[in-house]
């Protein structure tokens, strides 16, 4: 009886244990991300752009939403994600809840791809179940409702499956990859992660080949075996032009990758992540795992190790890249550990305490599902009142502006502008939204930060942009200075406020009292 038959018999004997562990892990992850059901501000400006596409028949290459200085052309690298979100949520009978359902479907697809790729890499299913929860504290970054980054994570896992076909000396995967590459780059600039993965994969393949054939290397045989890698390299250059902006897309991308983002939390280093202790501990365990695998396994068998190291560095440098490292680690580490003494010892513990392990998994799984149901993770939330969320939207203030038929230019905070555009475009044009370098000149965000923080010369924003109205958070330092004669802003009158936001409108606009007792404005 060969090794493969013995393995199948072993897995069959452990079928109940395996299924229970994997289901508990899946339920645990759903519980872990179930509180991330707030719609991200990116989704609103992506859907607003897609709406323009469907209403006018063409994708606008110039900005239509802002009245502040914008770049030309506005290269919106997530336009494909916007179309997807608009179809499942913006124009769907499900409404924004369609976004939450789409997220769950993508999570399920990602989970299946991770499992299949890990099994292809030699992982025992029980080791997969043991490894995955270690990476949860880093993985959550990409699972908000609904970010293009989740689509990148799915494409990452699919690309690993394609690369595994390459190790098996197949060539047909190249055509599937070409299609995926074009779709990916039109949905998210995260496709550059796939480019890095592919480049490191090719390096690994060539190093293994040279190490095995260093005494008998023949160029002709090498080219016959790896000609498709050169085809891929050529398509990487040609394929990136297949987008609405052509060559301007990679030019924009080069600028976007290199530009600093000092004020954005997700671009800060790992040690500034929420739940810092848990996140650092998770990263440390994962990094130790990489080192252990390198020490105990032959490097030729550590397929994907180069990319895991790169992803670890990216995660350490930027919070938002933690999910990239987590997914890569989930795919590769279980297979590397399965063949080690450490991995076998943990398998033995699980098998020796099978009944206890099954009971604990049932308890964990049921508790996780109850937590998932409690938070209604199949529904979307637009937080407007509580400050616990990283996003708080001016739902009532925007409804007031819409009800009063206000038309004009509105100064908006970074996270609120996209929501205003989604609800009120074309009647209202915003000063700033989450598109940042995609649409706005480099100086626009710093000027907004100076304005809302009431920094010296904060009034320069009002002089330069000459807005019709101002949307401001009640907690913003500038809030108490607006409408005050001593600060030369008495020509802006408070017309609406709630517990979270206030709206000031320029005196040049006629005003009337609304039925609710608020004051609304019309031209």
BARODO-503041 format. One line per 2 residues: their letters; for each residue z, y, x of C-alpha. Coordinates in nm, 4 decimals, m for minus. Example, Ala and Ser with C-alpha at 12.3 -4.5 7.8 and 13.67 -1.06 7.14 Angstrom:
% residues 2
AS) 0.7800 m0.4500 1.2300 | 0.7140 m0.1060 1.3670
This chain:
% residues 523
XX) 0.0000 0.0000 0.0000 | m0.1085 0.3306 0.1571
XX) 0.0796 0.6609 0.1782 | m0.1057 0.8185 m0.1155
XX) m0.0189 0.5284 m0.3446 | 0.3463 0.5456 m0.2365
XX) 0.3464 0.9192 m0.3095 | 0.2025 0.8667 m0.6573
XX) 0.4635 0.6025 m0.7342 | 0.7364 0.8374 m0.6124
XX) 0.6084 1.1226 m0.8250 | 0.5834 0.8951 m1.1252
XX) 0.9448 0.7884 m1.0810 | 1.0463 1.1549 m1.0610
XX) 0.8264 1.2693 m1.3500 | 1.1165 1.3769 m1.5735
XX) 1.2949 1.5521 m1.2872 | 0.9764 1.7279 m1.1744
XX) 0.8795 1.8499 m1.5207 | 1.2332 1.9705 m1.5909
XX) 1.2591 2.1611 m1.2617 | 0.9186 2.3254 m1.2983
XX) 0.9794 2.4249 m1.6599 | 1.3158 2.5752 m1.5661
XX) 1.1544 2.7724 m1.2832 | 0.8777 2.8974 m1.5152
XX) 1.1311 2.9998 m1.7799 | 1.3433 3.1665 m1.5119
XX) 1.0527 3.3770 m1.3922 | 0.9628 3.4821 m1.7476
XX) 1.3239 3.5889 m1.7948 | 1.3153 3.7711 m1.4616
XX) 1.0182 3.9879 m1.5630 | 1.0947 4.0070 m1.9360
XX) 1.2623 4.3460 m1.8985 | 0.9457 4.4894 m1.7423
XX) 0.7835 4.5438 m2.0805 | 0.7488 4.9213 m2.0521
XX) 0.3866 5.0339 m2.0406 | 0.3049 5.1822 m1.6998
XX) 0.1483 5.5278 m1.6914 | m0.1563 5.3843 m1.5095
XX) m0.2515 5.1953 m1.8245 | m0.2854 5.5162 m2.0260
XX) m0.5256 5.6966 m1.7957 | m0.7230 5.3732 m1.7453
XX) m0.7645 5.3268 m2.1209 | m0.8484 5.6952 m2.1674
XX) m1.1282 5.6572 m1.9128 | m1.2558 5.3413 m2.0844
XX) m1.2524 5.5214 m2.4189 | m1.4795 5.7873 m2.2688
XX) m1.7124 5.5108 m2.1528 | m1.7379 5.3505 m2.4960
XX) m1.7637 5.6801 m2.6848 | m2.0295 5.8396 m2.4612
XX) m2.2080 5.5307 m2.3279 | m2.1629 5.6271 m1.9617
XX) m1.8735 5.6219 m1.7204 | m1.7808 5.9821 m1.6314
XX) m1.8101 6.0333 m1.2570 | m1.6504 6.3774 m1.2785
XX) m1.3003 6.4313 m1.4152 | m1.2721 6.5208 m1.7845
XX) m0.8965 6.5190 m1.8305 | m0.7533 6.7828 m1.5941
XX) m0.7817 7.1612 m1.5671 | m0.6379 7.1731 m1.2148
XX) m0.8531 7.1281 m0.8999 | m1.0072 6.7811 m0.8926
XX) m1.2213 6.5897 m0.6460 | m1.5891 6.5164 m0.6959
XX) m1.6721 6.2471 m0.7765 | m1.3521 6.1012 m0.9227
XX) m1.3687 5.7429 m0.7960 | m1.1505 5.5494 m1.0363
XX) m1.1200 5.2119 m0.8645 | m0.9358 5.0636 m1.1648
XX) m1.2040 5.1469 m1.4189 | m1.2685 4.7764 m1.4863
XX) m0.9008 4.7222 m1.5582 | m0.9215 5.0169 m1.7966
XX) m1.2033 4.8482 m1.9874 | m1.0012 4.5262 m2.0032
XX) m0.6897 4.7057 m2.1285 | m0.8866 4.9110 m2.3790
XX) m1.0361 4.5948 m2.5288 | m0.7074 4.4006 m2.5498
XX) m0.4816 4.6931 m2.6444 | m0.6435 5.0334 m2.6951
XX) m0.9099 4.9227 m2.9431 | m0.7450 4.5981 m3.0527
XX) m0.5645 4.5296 m3.3826 | m0.2710 4.4180 m3.1663
XX) m0.2330 4.7694 m3.0322 | m0.0361 4.8073 m2.7126
XX) 0.1288 4.4698 m2.7747 | m0.2048 4.3197 m2.6729
XX) m0.1208 4.4374 m2.3230 | 0.2004 4.2342 m2.3192
XX) 0.0218 3.9246 m2.4477 | m0.2491 3.9672 m2.1834
XX) 0.0235 3.9928 m1.9187 | 0.1745 3.6606 m2.0296
XX) m0.1674 3.4936 m2.0186 | m0.2311 3.6266 m1.6677
XX) 0.1145 3.5086 m1.5564 | 0.0381 3.1607 m1.6911
XX) m0.2983 3.1553 m1.5111 | m0.1344 3.2739 m1.1901
XX) 0.1325 3.0058 m1.2181 | m0.1273 2.7317 m1.2596
XX) m0.3251 2.8580 m0.9599 | m0.0129 2.8768 m0.7438
XX) 0.0855 2.5225 m0.8389 | m0.2618 2.3823 m0.7764
XX) m0.2989 2.5621 m0.4427 | 0.0475 2.4503 m0.3295
XX) m0.0292 2.0887 m0.4230 | m0.3591 2.1093 m0.2342
XX) m0.1541 2.2248 0.0629 | 0.0518 1.9052 0.0491
XX) 0.3533 2.0345 m0.1426 | 0.5818 1.8040 m0.3354
XX) 0.6286 1.9458 m0.6886 | 1.0058 1.9452 m0.6446
XX) 0.9762 2.1514 m0.3265 | 0.7562 2.3943 m0.5186
XX) 1.0342 2.4279 m0.7738 | 1.2916 2.4880 m0.5014
XX) 1.0854 2.7476 m0.3133 | 0.9547 2.9691 m0.5901
XX) 1.2843 3.1289 m0.7073 | 1.3540 3.2500 m0.3522
XX) 1.0564 3.4861 m0.3802 | 1.1358 3.6207 m0.7298
XX) 1.3189 3.9351 m0.6063 | 1.0028 4.0484 m0.4248
XX) 0.7476 3.9217 m0.6768 | 0.8540 4.1392 m0.9717
XX) 0.6789 4.4523 m0.8390 | 0.3376 4.3392 m0.9608
XX) 0.4383 4.2227 m1.3087 | 0.4941 4.5401 m1.5095
XX) 0.3012 4.5841 m1.8360 | 0.0226 4.5899 m1.7369
XX) m0.0776 4.6849 m1.3837 | m0.4033 4.6154 m1.2076
XX) m0.1889 4.4688 m0.9306 | m0.1272 4.1587 m1.1453
XX) m0.5033 4.1051 m1.1604 | m0.5120 4.1261 m0.7806
XX) m0.2384 3.8614 m0.7596 | m0.4411 3.6276 m0.9820
XX) m0.7539 3.6817 m0.7717 | m0.5471 3.6184 m0.4581
XX) m0.4391 3.2771 m0.5850 | m0.7937 3.1899 m0.6918
XX) m0.9262 3.2904 m0.3507 | m0.6777 3.0561 m0.1819
XX) m0.8218 2.7730 m0.3930 | m1.1718 2.8715 m0.2800
XX) m1.0631 2.8853 0.0835 | m0.9136 2.5385 0.0481
XX) m1.2589 2.4199 m0.0592 | m1.3897 2.5624 0.2681
XX) m1.1406 2.3515 0.4649 | m1.2845 2.0506 0.2812
XX) m1.6297 2.1421 0.4187 | m1.7712 2.2545 0.0845
XX) m2.0120 2.5472 0.0569 | m2.0627 2.6040 m0.3163
XX) m1.7396 2.8046 m0.3404 | m1.9159 3.0964 m0.1704
XX) m2.1169 3.1761 m0.4847 | m1.8046 3.1801 m0.7022
XX) m1.6351 3.4035 m0.4478 | m1.9255 3.6529 m0.4499
XX) m1.8965 3.6959 m0.8263 | m1.5187 3.7269 m0.8058
XX) m1.5435 3.9789 m0.5217 | m1.7620 4.2180 m0.7235
XX) m1.5433 4.1852 m1.0332 | m1.2281 4.2319 m0.8252
XX) m1.3414 4.5499 m0.6473 | m1.4335 4.7046 m0.9826
XX) m1.0899 4.6278 m1.1266 | m0.8583 4.7192 m0.8406
XX) m0.8741 4.8453 m0.4841 | m0.6444 4.5529 m0.4041
XX) m0.9624 4.3590 m0.3303 | m0.9087 4.4695 0.0315
XX) m0.6254 4.2142 0.0359 | m0.8833 3.9488 m0.0422
XX) m1.1001 4.0779 0.2419 | m0.8040 4.0476 0.4807
XX) m0.7280 3.6981 0.3514 | m1.0862 3.5909 0.4055
XX) m1.1068 3.7417 0.7533 | m0.7891 3.5657 0.8664
XX) m0.9069 3.2430 0.7042 | m1.2288 3.2537 0.9062
XX) m1.0315 3.3214 1.2258 | m0.8064 3.0229 1.1516
XX) m1.1027 2.7964 1.0822 | m1.2785 2.8961 1.4024
XX) m0.9632 2.8599 1.6141 | m0.9071 2.5085 1.4812
XX) m1.2716 2.4205 1.5484 | m1.2615 2.5578 1.9046
XX) m0.9326 2.3798 1.9787 | m1.0814 2.0478 1.8705
XX) m1.4169 2.1014 2.0419 | m1.3267 2.3047 2.3483
XX) m1.4790 2.0455 2.5812 | m1.7886 1.9748 2.3738
XX) m1.8735 2.3078 2.2078 | m2.2343 2.3516 2.0971
XX) m2.3557 2.6764 1.9451 | m2.6090 2.5055 1.7208
XX) m2.3479 2.2762 1.5685 | m2.1124 2.5718 1.5243
XX) m2.3746 2.7737 1.3359 | m2.4708 2.4774 1.1183
XX) m2.1090 2.4321 1.0224 | m2.0145 2.7956 0.9698
XX) m2.3370 2.9746 0.8722 | m2.1855 3.0596 0.5333
XX) m1.9150 3.2669 0.7022 | m2.1821 3.5035 0.8310
XX) m2.3334 3.5196 0.4816 | m1.9903 3.6141 0.3473
XX) m1.9517 3.8869 0.6115 | m2.2841 4.0373 0.5099
XX) m2.1961 4.0273 0.1415 | m1.8636 4.1977 0.2071
XX) m2.0605 4.5047 0.3168 | m2.3340 4.4855 0.0527
XX) m2.1098 4.3808 m0.2363 | m1.8728 4.6757 m0.2033
XX) m2.1617 4.9019 m0.3040 | m2.1923 4.7273 m0.6424
XX) m1.9872 4.9770 m0.8386 | m2.0537 5.2955 m1.0393
XX) m2.0110 5.5163 m0.7307 | m2.2045 5.3172 m0.4721
XX) m2.1292 5.4114 m0.1119 | m1.8811 5.6781 m0.2227
XX) m1.6372 5.4062 m0.3242 | m1.5667 5.2745 0.0296
XX) m1.5530 5.6350 0.1561 | m1.2878 5.7168 m0.1051
XX) m1.1066 5.3924 m0.0279 | m1.0806 5.4710 0.3413
XX) m0.9191 5.8054 0.2574 | m0.6843 5.6518 m0.0015
XX) m0.5610 5.3749 0.2290 | m0.4768 5.6146 0.5101
XX) m0.3168 5.8941 0.3088 | 0.0666 5.9190 0.3097
XX) 0.2648 5.8978 m0.0148 | 0.6136 6.0139 0.0849
XX) 0.7342 6.1008 m0.2670 | 0.6402 5.7725 m0.4399
XX) 0.9080 5.5035 m0.4571 | 0.6751 5.2040 m0.4546
XX) 0.5253 5.3213 m0.1250 | 0.8661 5.3358 0.0429
XX) 0.9921 5.0604 0.2785 | 1.1558 4.7456 0.1465
XX) 1.5129 4.8614 0.2100 | 1.4701 5.1363 m0.0502
XX) 1.3895 4.8859 m0.3246 | 1.6239 4.8667 m0.6261
XX) 1.8753 4.5810 m0.5833 | 1.8440 4.6277 m0.2089
XX) 2.0840 4.3504 m0.1051 | 1.9100 4.0853 m0.3141
XX) 1.5661 4.2029 m0.2010 | 1.6573 4.2038 0.1672
XX) 1.8196 3.8612 0.1340 | 1.5081 3.7250 m0.0339
XX) 1.2844 3.8692 0.2375 | 1.5107 3.7314 0.5099
XX) 1.5012 3.3779 0.3682 | 1.1241 3.3970 0.3355
XX) 1.0802 3.5273 0.6911 | 1.3100 3.2543 0.8248
XX) 1.0948 3.0021 0.6404 | 0.7850 3.1315 0.8187
XX) 0.9591 3.0969 1.1530 | 1.0885 2.7494 1.0738
XX) 0.7432 2.6319 0.9703 | 0.5911 2.7708 1.2895
XX) 0.8533 2.5926 1.4994 | 0.8382 2.2526 1.3305
XX) 0.4698 2.2177 1.2364 | 0.1538 2.2161 1.4457
XX) m0.0177 2.5543 1.4107 | m0.3449 2.3867 1.3048
XX) m0.1644 2.2649 0.9904 | m0.0229 2.6046 0.8961
XX) m0.3279 2.7173 0.7032 | m0.2614 3.0662 0.5705
XX) 0.0208 3.1421 0.8171 | m0.1631 3.4417 0.9648
XX) m0.2000 3.6047 0.6241 | 0.1616 3.5281 0.5307
XX) 0.2737 3.7155 0.8426 | 0.0498 4.0106 0.7560
XX) 0.1796 4.0106 0.3972 | 0.5388 4.0015 0.5276
XX) 0.4719 4.3119 0.7362 | 0.3112 4.4859 0.4374
XX) 0.6087 4.3974 0.2163 | 0.8512 4.5332 0.4730
XX) 0.6545 4.8578 0.4961 | 0.5851 4.9175 0.1247
XX) 0.7774 4.8008 m0.1835 | 0.4593 4.7548 m0.3887
XX) 0.3299 4.4938 m0.1429 | 0.6321 4.2703 m0.1905
XX) 0.4478 4.0795 m0.4623 | 0.1602 4.0016 m0.2219
XX) 0.3991 3.8390 0.0237 | 0.5800 3.6581 m0.2577
XX) 0.2643 3.4998 m0.3972 | 0.1352 3.3977 m0.0532
XX) 0.4750 3.2476 0.0293 | 0.4885 3.0589 m0.3024
XX) 0.1491 2.9053 m0.2295 | 0.1910 2.8030 0.1325
XX) 0.5606 2.7484 0.2082 | 0.6228 2.4490 m0.0240
XX) 0.3502 2.2504 0.1509 | 0.4766 2.3405 0.4964
XX) 0.8362 2.2468 0.4091 | 0.7500 1.9204 0.2350
XX) 0.6641 1.7512 0.5642 | 0.9749 1.8745 0.7500
XX) 1.3181 1.7185 0.7848 | 1.4698 2.0116 0.5977
XX) 1.2307 1.9639 0.3055 | 1.2959 1.5897 0.2904
XX) 1.6718 1.6430 0.2936 | 1.6530 1.8793 m0.0051
XX) 1.4345 1.6303 m0.1903 | 1.6907 1.3595 m0.1229
XX) 1.9702 1.5766 m0.2617 | 1.7765 1.6402 m0.5822
XX) 1.6899 1.2748 m0.6238 | 2.0422 1.1545 m0.5492
XX) 2.1859 1.3910 m0.8073 | 1.9014 1.3525 m1.0518
XX) 2.1066 1.3595 m1.3711 | 2.3060 1.6658 m1.2663
XX) 1.9894 1.8460 m1.1576 | 1.8186 1.7747 m1.4896
XX) 2.1177 1.9026 m1.6866 | 2.1374 2.2207 m1.4800
XX) 1.7658 2.2798 m1.5264 | 1.7976 2.2372 m1.9021
XX) 2.0820 2.4895 m1.9125 | 1.8922 2.7332 m1.6912
XX) 1.5689 2.6927 m1.8854 | 1.7258 2.7395 m2.2277
XX) 1.9302 3.0406 m2.1125 | 1.6177 3.1950 m1.9590
XX) 1.4126 3.1431 m2.2740 | 1.6881 3.2986 m2.4862
XX) 1.6915 3.5983 m2.2522 | 1.3110 3.6167 m2.2779
XX) 1.3266 3.6109 m2.6587 | 1.6087 3.8661 m2.6665
XX) 1.3928 4.1149 m2.4771 | 1.0802 4.0430 m2.6869
XX) 0.8629 4.0247 m2.3772 | 0.5528 3.9687 m2.5923
XX) 0.5927 4.3262 m2.7149 | 0.5271 4.6549 m2.5345
XX) 0.7660 4.9450 m2.5205 | 0.6931 5.3128 m2.4706
XX) 1.0341 5.4399 m2.3589 | 1.1005 5.7896 m2.4876
XX) 1.4764 5.8286 m2.5090 | 1.6626 5.6225 m2.2525
XX) 1.6659 5.7089 m1.8854 | 1.7183 5.3534 m1.7551
XX) 1.3455 5.2972 m1.7398 | 1.1444 5.4259 m1.4463
XX) 0.9045 5.5684 m1.7037 | 1.0079 5.7973 m1.9855
XX) 0.7258 5.9298 m2.2006 | 0.7211 6.2478 m2.4126
XX) 0.6397 6.0582 m2.7318 | 0.7984 6.3003 m2.9765
XX) 0.6864 6.6103 m2.7870 | 0.3257 6.4878 m2.7784
XX) 0.3417 6.3975 m3.1462 | 0.4572 6.7536 m3.2131
XX) 0.1647 6.8971 m3.0150 | m0.0800 6.6706 m3.1951
XX) 0.0657 6.7507 m3.5367 | 0.0484 7.1231 m3.4675
XX) m0.3169 7.0868 m3.3581 | m0.2415 7.2539 m3.0278
XX) m0.5418 7.2964 m2.8001 | m0.5210 7.4148 m2.4416
XX) m0.4139 7.3471 m2.0852 | m0.0747 7.1823 m2.0428
XX) 0.1349 7.1607 m1.7262 | 0.2528 6.7982 m1.7118
XX) 0.4835 6.5850 m1.4924 | 0.3266 6.3096 m1.2828
XX) 0.4200 6.0189 m1.5107 | 0.3608 6.1994 m1.8425
XX) 0.0094 6.3374 m1.7987 | m0.1743 6.0111 m1.8619
XX) 0.0103 5.9542 m2.1897 | m0.0810 6.3060 m2.3032
XX) m0.4477 6.2409 m2.2228 | m0.4442 5.9085 m2.4084
XX) m0.3013 6.0649 m2.7253 | m0.4434 6.4188 m2.7191
XX) m0.7703 6.4273 m2.5227 | m0.9974 6.6248 m2.5584
XX) m0.7776 6.8833 m2.7323 | m0.5369 6.9007 m2.4405
XX) m0.6198 6.8983 m2.0723 | m0.3419 6.8116 m1.8296
XX) m0.2463 6.9483 m1.4890 | m0.1526 6.6146 m1.3306
XX) m0.1287 6.2438 m1.4090 | m0.0839 5.9193 m1.2206
XX) m0.4360 5.9143 m1.0788 | m0.3154 6.1165 m0.7784
XX) m0.5809 6.0935 m0.5010 | m0.8314 5.9343 m0.7413
XX) m0.8854 6.2609 m0.9261 | m0.6783 6.5415 m0.7775
XX) m0.7015 6.7578 m0.4714 | m0.4345 6.6765 m0.2121
XX) m0.2326 6.9927 m0.2791 | m0.1913 6.9427 m0.6552
XX) 0.0996 6.6969 m0.6476 | 0.3076 6.8897 m0.3889
XX) 0.2693 7.2067 m0.5954 | 0.3888 7.0236 m0.9061
XX) 0.6861 6.8841 m0.7168 | 0.7736 7.2353 m0.6002
XX) 0.7406 7.3683 m0.9557 | 0.9530 7.1090 m1.1342
XX) 1.2173 7.1133 m0.8603 | 1.2322 7.4954 m0.8791
XX) 1.1607 7.5231 m0.5082 | 1.0896 7.8656 m0.3536
XX) 0.7626 8.0097 m0.4875 | 0.7692 7.7695 m0.7832
XX) 0.6124 8.0411 m1.0018 | 0.2961 8.0261 m0.7893
XX) 0.1889 7.7255 m0.9964 | 0.1907 7.9338 m1.3141
XX) m0.0014 8.2162 m1.1454 | m0.2606 7.9861 m0.9899
XX) m0.3202 7.7501 m1.2824 | m0.2561 7.9963 m1.5701
XX) m0.1548 7.7270 m1.8231 | m0.1305 7.7651 m2.1987
XX) 0.1809 7.5503 m2.2210 | 0.4367 7.3637 m2.0120
XX) 0.5817 7.0174 m2.0703 | 0.9093 6.9759 m1.8838
XX) 1.1881 6.7185 m1.8659 | 1.5264 6.8466 m1.9748
XX) 1.6700 6.7258 m1.6440 | 1.4155 6.9126 m1.4291
XX) 1.5718 7.2029 m1.2344 | 1.2963 7.4375 m1.3530
XX) 1.3887 7.3797 m1.7189 | 1.6710 7.6404 m1.7218
XX) 1.4470 7.9013 m1.5529 | 1.1642 7.8951 m1.8052
XX) 1.1542 8.1590 m2.0755 | 1.3906 8.3843 m1.8767
XX) 1.3098 8.7505 m1.8115 | 1.4902 8.7512 m1.4773
XX) 1.2526 8.4792 m1.3577 | 0.9474 8.6543 m1.5018
XX) 0.8708 8.3658 m1.7401 | 0.9673 8.5321 m2.0680
XX) 0.6017 8.5123 m2.1780 | 0.6572 8.1340 m2.2210
XX) 0.8493 8.0581 m2.5395 | 1.0406 7.7409 m2.6175
XX) 0.8670 7.5843 m2.9192 | 0.9940 7.2288 m2.9066
XX) 1.2702 7.0270 m2.7454 | 1.4406 6.6928 m2.7822
XX) 1.6924 6.5073 m2.5690 | 1.4339 6.4276 m2.3010
XX) 1.1571 6.6919 m2.3038 | 1.0864 7.0532 m2.3895
XX) 0.7606 7.2377 m2.4566 | 0.7036 7.6054 m2.3714
XX) 0.3930 7.7861 m2.4984 | 0.2387 8.1113 m2.3776
XX) 0.3040 8.4208 m2.5898 | m0.0680 8.4869 m2.6257
XX) m0.0859 8.2001 m2.8733 | m0.0066 8.2585 m3.2380
XX) 0.2915 8.0609 m3.3651 | 0.4222 7.9249 m3.6920
XX) 0.7280 7.7264 m3.7930 | 0.6637 7.3607 m3.8632
XX) 0.8073 7.1715 m4.1575 | 1.0529 6.9967 m3.9266
XX) 1.2044 7.3263 m3.8190 | 1.0320 7.3182 m3.4825
XX) 0.7899 7.5924 m3.3874 | 0.4299 7.4857 m3.3382
XX) 0.1407 7.6750 m3.1889 | m0.2240 7.7293 m3.2720
X) m0.4952 7.9401 m3.1189
